Amino acid sequence: MKKFKPLLILMLGSLIPLLFTATIPYALSTNLYLNTRKSTEHGWNFEIKLYLITLREGSQYTIDVDISDFWGMEISLRIGETPYMIKGFSVNSGGYTGETMHFTASKTGDHYIQVKINSGSGFYDIIVESGTIDSATGSTIDFFDVSYLMVLILPTIFILVVGLIILKKRPILRKKRQLVSVYKKVENGKRDISVKKEELMICPYCGSEIQKNLIKCTQCNTSLK
């Protein structure tokens, strides 16, 4: 059990960043309400804005992002069932006055809309309306993208790999520490022996090695005084 305990701790620890990366997109999304315009939303160059709206399965909707020419912003639109945008619908006409997308809801419940600012920065309005309103600015394309999924799990993979390398080297480091400990003990033992030798003397009568300051030799019982 002790052998697998460090591995279990490593696996549990690697899940901590996954917990944060998986929940942050949900916390960063802004609520939208059907047929209600959200005005003066601001976006920076390369920024991604995320919106949450509840829709009904099988119903048709129009997403309209309106931008003034003044800002020179070029955006793309995506809509999916999760904030990770693994699959869904997208439109990107390359224009600078916003995007309009028509789509049919794939389920009843929460849908996530992603507004990606490809260039420029400034303000825009966004609205989701029931039915097909106005003309779409471009073709609605199905997409499947796992790039965010990779970003999601990369910290966990990194911690696991580094942790496994450390665990693999751990027995070697332990053996090195044990060798150093043994070496020190040997050194201490030698030092102790040398100290003991300084406390010894040779009996002048029998030639035996005896302890200093004795009254009689412990070997020949001759008086040393």
C-alpha positions as CSV (number, residue, x, y, z in Angstrom):
1,M,0.0,0.0,0.0
2,K,2.9,2.4,0.8
3,K,4.3,1.8,-2.6
4,F,1.1,3.1,-4.3
5,K,0.4,5.9,-1.9
6,P,2.7,8.5,-3.6
7,L,1.2,7.6,-7.0
8,L,-2.4,8.0,-5.7
9,I,-1.4,11.4,-4.2
10,L,0.1,12.4,-7.6
11,M,-3.0,11.4,-9.5
12,L,-5.3,13.3,-7.2
13,G,-3.0,16.4,-7.2
14,S,-3.0,16.4,-11.0
15,L,-6.8,16.8,-11.1
16,I,-6.7,20.1,-9.2
17,P,-5.8,22.2,-12.3
18,L,-8.3,20.3,-14.3
19,L,-11.0,21.3,-11.8
20,F,-10.1,25.0,-12.3
21,T,-9.7,24.9,-16.1
22,A,-13.0,23.0,-16.5
23,T,-15.1,25.4,-14.4
24,I,-13.6,28.8,-15.3
25,P,-15.4,29.0,-18.7
26,Y,-18.8,28.6,-17.0
27,A,-17.9,31.4,-14.5
28,L,-16.8,33.8,-17.3
29,S,-19.9,33.5,-19.4
30,T,-22.4,36.4,-19.6
31,N,-26.2,35.8,-19.6
32,L,-28.3,36.7,-22.7
33,Y,-32.1,36.7,-22.9
34,L,-34.0,35.9,-26.0
35,N,-35.2,38.9,-28.1
36,T,-33.3,41.2,-25.8
37,R,-30.4,43.3,-27.1
38,K,-27.3,43.6,-25.0
39,S,-25.6,46.9,-26.0
40,T,-22.2,48.4,-25.8
41,E,-20.3,45.2,-25.2
42,H,-16.6,45.8,-25.4
43,G,-13.9,43.5,-26.9
44,W,-10.2,43.7,-27.4
45,N,-8.1,42.4,-30.2
46,F,-7.9,38.5,-30.1
47,E,-10.3,38.5,-27.1
48,I,-13.0,35.8,-26.8
49,K,-16.3,36.7,-25.3
50,L,-18.7,34.0,-24.1
51,Y,-22.5,34.3,-23.7
52,L,-25.0,31.9,-22.2
53,I,-28.6,31.6,-23.4
54,T,-31.5,29.1,-22.9
55,L,-33.1,27.9,-26.2
56,R,-35.7,25.3,-27.3
57,E,-34.8,22.2,-29.3
58,G,-35.8,22.3,-33.0
59,S,-36.6,26.1,-32.9
60,Q,-34.9,28.5,-35.4
61,Y,-32.9,31.5,-34.1
62,T,-30.9,34.3,-35.4
63,I,-27.7,35.6,-33.7
64,D,-26.9,39.2,-34.7
65,V,-23.7,41.0,-33.6
66,D,-23.8,44.6,-34.8
67,I,-20.6,46.7,-35.0
68,S,-20.1,50.2,-36.2
69,D,-17.6,50.7,-39.0
70,F,-15.8,53.2,-36.8
71,W,-14.2,50.4,-34.7
72,G,-12.8,48.4,-37.6
73,M,-13.5,45.1,-35.8
74,E,-13.6,41.8,-37.6
75,I,-15.2,39.0,-35.6
76,S,-16.4,35.4,-35.9
77,L,-19.3,33.7,-34.3
78,R,-19.7,30.2,-32.8
79,I,-22.5,28.5,-30.9
80,G,-22.3,25.2,-29.1
81,E,-23.9,23.2,-26.2
82,T,-20.9,23.7,-23.9
83,P,-18.5,26.6,-23.3
84,Y,-15.5,24.5,-24.5
85,M,-16.8,24.8,-28.2
86,I,-15.8,21.3,-29.2
87,K,-18.6,21.2,-31.7
88,G,-21.4,23.4,-33.0
89,F,-22.1,26.0,-35.7
90,S,-19.9,28.9,-36.8
91,V,-19.9,31.8,-39.2
92,N,-17.1,34.1,-40.3
93,S,-17.7,36.3,-43.3
94,G,-14.6,38.5,-42.8
95,G,-16.6,41.7,-42.7
96,Y,-16.2,44.7,-40.3
97,T,-19.9,45.4,-39.5
98,G,-20.5,42.3,-37.4
99,E,-22.0,38.8,-38.1
100,T,-25.5,37.4,-38.5
101,M,-26.0,33.6,-38.1
102,H,-29.2,31.5,-38.6
103,F,-29.3,28.1,-36.8
104,T,-31.6,25.5,-35.2
105,A,-31.2,24.6,-31.6
106,S,-29.9,21.1,-31.1
107,K,-31.4,20.7,-27.6
108,T,-33.7,22.4,-25.0
109,G,-31.5,24.1,-22.5
110,D,-28.3,26.1,-22.2
111,H,-26.4,27.1,-25.4
112,Y,-23.1,29.0,-25.4
113,I,-22.3,31.8,-28.0
114,Q,-18.7,32.7,-28.6
115,V,-17.7,36.1,-30.1
116,K,-14.1,36.0,-31.1
117,I,-12.5,39.4,-32.0
118,N,-10.1,38.5,-34.8
119,S,-8.8,42.1,-35.3
120,G,-9.5,45.6,-33.9
121,S,-11.2,46.5,-30.7
122,G,-14.2,48.5,-29.6
123,F,-17.9,48.1,-28.8
124,Y,-20.7,46.0,-30.3
125,D,-24.3,44.9,-29.7
126,I,-25.5,41.3,-29.6
127,I,-29.0,39.9,-29.7
128,V,-30.5,36.4,-30.2
129,E,-34.0,36.5,-31.8
130,S,-36.6,33.9,-32.5
131,G,-37.0,32.9,-36.1
132,T,-35.0,33.8,-39.2
133,I,-34.4,37.6,-39.1
134,D,-32.6,39.4,-41.9
135,S,-30.0,37.8,-44.1
136,A,-27.0,35.8,-42.7
137,T,-23.6,37.4,-43.4
138,G,-22.1,34.1,-44.3
139,S,-22.7,30.3,-44.5
140,T,-23.3,28.5,-41.2
141,I,-20.7,25.8,-41.0
142,D,-20.6,22.7,-38.7
143,F,-17.3,22.6,-36.7
144,F,-15.5,20.1,-34.5
145,D,-12.5,21.5,-32.6
146,V,-10.6,19.8,-29.8
147,S,-8.0,22.6,-29.3
148,Y,-9.7,23.8,-26.1
149,L,-9.9,20.3,-24.8
150,M,-6.2,19.9,-25.2
151,V,-5.6,23.2,-23.3
152,L,-8.0,21.8,-20.7
153,I,-5.9,18.7,-20.0
154,L,-2.4,19.9,-20.7
155,P,-1.7,21.1,-17.0
156,T,-2.9,17.7,-15.7
157,I,-0.6,15.8,-18.2
158,F,2.3,18.0,-17.4
159,I,1.9,17.4,-13.6
160,L,1.6,13.6,-14.2
161,V,4.7,13.4,-16.3
162,V,6.9,15.5,-14.0
163,G,5.5,13.6,-11.0
164,L,6.2,10.2,-12.5
165,I,9.8,11.2,-13.3
166,I,10.3,12.3,-9.7
167,L,8.8,9.1,-8.4
168,K,11.0,7.1,-10.7
169,K,14.2,8.8,-9.4
170,R,13.1,8.7,-5.8
171,P,14.5,5.2,-5.0
172,I,17.8,6.2,-6.5
173,L,17.9,9.3,-4.3
174,R,16.9,7.3,-1.3
175,K,19.8,4.8,-1.9
176,K,22.2,7.7,-2.3
177,R,21.1,9.1,1.1
178,Q,21.5,5.7,2.7
179,L,25.0,5.3,1.3
180,V,25.9,8.8,2.6
181,S,24.5,7.8,6.0
182,V,26.5,4.5,6.1
183,Y,29.6,6.4,5.1
184,K,29.1,8.9,7.9
185,K,28.6,6.0,10.4
186,V,31.8,4.4,9.2
187,E,33.6,7.7,9.5
188,N,32.2,8.1,13.0
189,G,33.2,4.6,13.9
190,K,36.8,5.1,12.8
191,R,36.9,8.3,14.8
192,D,35.6,6.5,17.8
193,I,38.3,3.7,17.3
194,S,41.0,6.3,17.0
195,V,39.9,7.9,20.3
196,K,39.9,4.6,22.0
197,K,43.4,3.8,20.8
198,E,44.6,7.1,22.4
199,E,43.2,5.8,25.7
200,L,45.2,2.5,25.5
201,M,48.8,1.7,26.6
202,I,51.2,-1.3,26.4
203,C,51.9,-3.2,29.6
204,P,55.7,-3.0,30.2
205,Y,55.7,-6.5,31.8
206,C,53.6,-8.7,29.4
207,G,53.3,-6.4,26.4
208,S,49.4,-6.6,26.3
209,E,47.4,-3.6,25.1
210,I,45.5,-2.3,28.2
211,Q,43.6,0.8,29.2
212,K,45.6,3.8,30.6
213,N,45.7,4.8,34.3
214,L,45.1,1.2,35.5
215,I,46.7,0.2,38.9
216,K,47.3,-3.4,37.8
217,C,47.6,-5.0,34.3
218,T,44.4,-6.9,33.5
219,Q,46.4,-9.5,31.7
220,C,49.4,-10.4,34.0
221,N,48.0,-8.8,37.2
222,T,51.3,-7.0,37.7
223,S,51.2,-3.6,39.6
224,L,51.8,-0.6,37.4
225,K,52.4,1.8,40.2
